Amino acid sequence: MVELFGADYSVYVRSARLALAEKGVDYSLVPVDVFATGGPPSDHLDRQPFGKIPAFRHDGFSLYETGAILRYVDEAFTGPDLQPRDVQARARMNQILSILDAHAYPTLVWGIYVERVAKTRDGLPADEVKIASAMGRARTIVSTLEGLAQDGPFLLGQQLTLADCHAVPMLALFHESEEGELLLRSAPRLSDWLMSFRTRDSFTATKPTDQS
Ligand SMILES: N[C@@H](CCC(=O)N[C@@H](CS)C(=O)NCC(=O)O)C(=O)O
């Protein structure tokens, strides 16, 4: 019995869902609204004391932090390996996961996507100063990931890895902004990878309901 606690709009929840889908693991997505008035529900704080999503449970074993969940999903279940056996390729995968957490999420999602796409959709003005200051870091992130990406179809070459599962939700949102669309044009490996991953069943099956 596998349960993932969170909301389908969350990029981190989608990373975990992509790994579960690619691994072929059945799970329930248990809805949690961390942005509820009054803060995250108290039972969720018991599962995730920082009030973030996702949280995860498998046969009574509870876990949070998406990087840990992704590795657990790969190692605890049968299905295709989502981590390279080769030690250098695995290190490269872990490096990409760290870049995504430390740099891509705050910059591409909060600095640009939320300002340009989500706020506009909600009828709110974008913070142009915030976007302009994120753009310099976004250029570094895109050129770095482009430099680390191998010839496809996946980020690390022939094997789909946790790096793909974690990168796709962030890069797909970034690509929805005009800034992201333009910047990704200068990164042919990343663009081809993103376009190709978007055709996978796991991508379609994990689409946020507000994007279907
Ligand atoms: N370090 C956490 C980060 C997860 C995270 O930031 N999730 C976002 C949604 S994509 C969240 O819960 N945001 C709620 C908040 O910041 O209040 C992880 O890896 O699981």
Ligand as a Chemical Component Dictionary entry (heavy atoms), coordinates in Angstrom:
data_LIG
# 
_chem_comp.id                   LIG 
_chem_comp.type                 NON-POLYMER 
_chem_comp.pdbx_formal_charge   0 
_chem_comp.three_letter_code    LIG 
# 
loop_
_chem_comp_atom.comp_id 
_chem_comp_atom.atom_id 
_chem_comp_atom.alt_atom_id 
_chem_comp_atom.type_symbol 
_chem_comp_atom.charge 
_chem_comp_atom.model_Cartn_x 
_chem_comp_atom.model_Cartn_y 
_chem_comp_atom.model_Cartn_z 
_chem_comp_atom.pdbx_ordinal 
LIG N1  N1  N 0 12.446 19.964 0.387  1  
LIG C1  C1  C 0 11.091 19.598 0.045  2  
LIG C2  C2  C 0 10.481 20.721 -0.803 3  
LIG C3  C3  C 0 9.066  20.444 -1.207 4  
LIG C4  C4  C 0 8.342  21.728 -1.569 5  
LIG O1  O1  O 0 8.895  22.842 -1.540 6  
LIG N2  N2  N 0 7.065  21.582 -1.930 7  
LIG C5  C5  C 0 6.257  22.742 -2.196 8  
LIG C6  C6  C 0 5.245  22.444 -3.286 9  
LIG S1  S1  S 0 5.992  22.182 -4.866 10 
LIG C7  C7  C 0 5.470  23.104 -0.958 11 
LIG O2  O2  O 0 5.103  22.225 -0.194 12 
LIG N3  N3  N 0 5.222  24.388 -0.737 13 
LIG C8  C8  C 0 4.432  24.823 0.370  14 
LIG C9  C9  C 0 5.059  25.967 1.122  15 
LIG O3  O3  O 0 6.195  26.339 0.798  16 
LIG O4  O4  O 0 4.401  26.491 2.019  17 
LIG C10 C10 C 0 11.083 18.284 -0.736 18 
LIG O5  O5  O 0 12.083 17.982 -1.394 19 
LIG O6  O6  O 0 10.105 17.530 -0.638 20 
# 
loop_
_chem_comp_bond.comp_id 
_chem_comp_bond.atom_id_1 
_chem_comp_bond.atom_id_2 
_chem_comp_bond.value_order 
_chem_comp_bond.pdbx_ordinal 
LIG N1  C1  SING 1  
LIG C1  C2  SING 2  
LIG C1  C10 SING 3  
LIG C2  C3  SING 4  
LIG C3  C4  SING 5  
LIG C4  O1  DOUB 6  
LIG C4  N2  SING 7  
LIG N2  C5  SING 8  
LIG C5  C6  SING 9  
LIG C5  C7  SING 10 
LIG C6  S1  SING 11 
LIG C7  O2  DOUB 12 
LIG C7  N3  SING 13 
LIG N3  C8  SING 14 
LIG C8  C9  SING 15 
LIG C9  O3  DOUB 16 
LIG C9  O4  SING 17 
LIG C10 O5  DOUB 18 
LIG C10 O6  SING 19 
# 
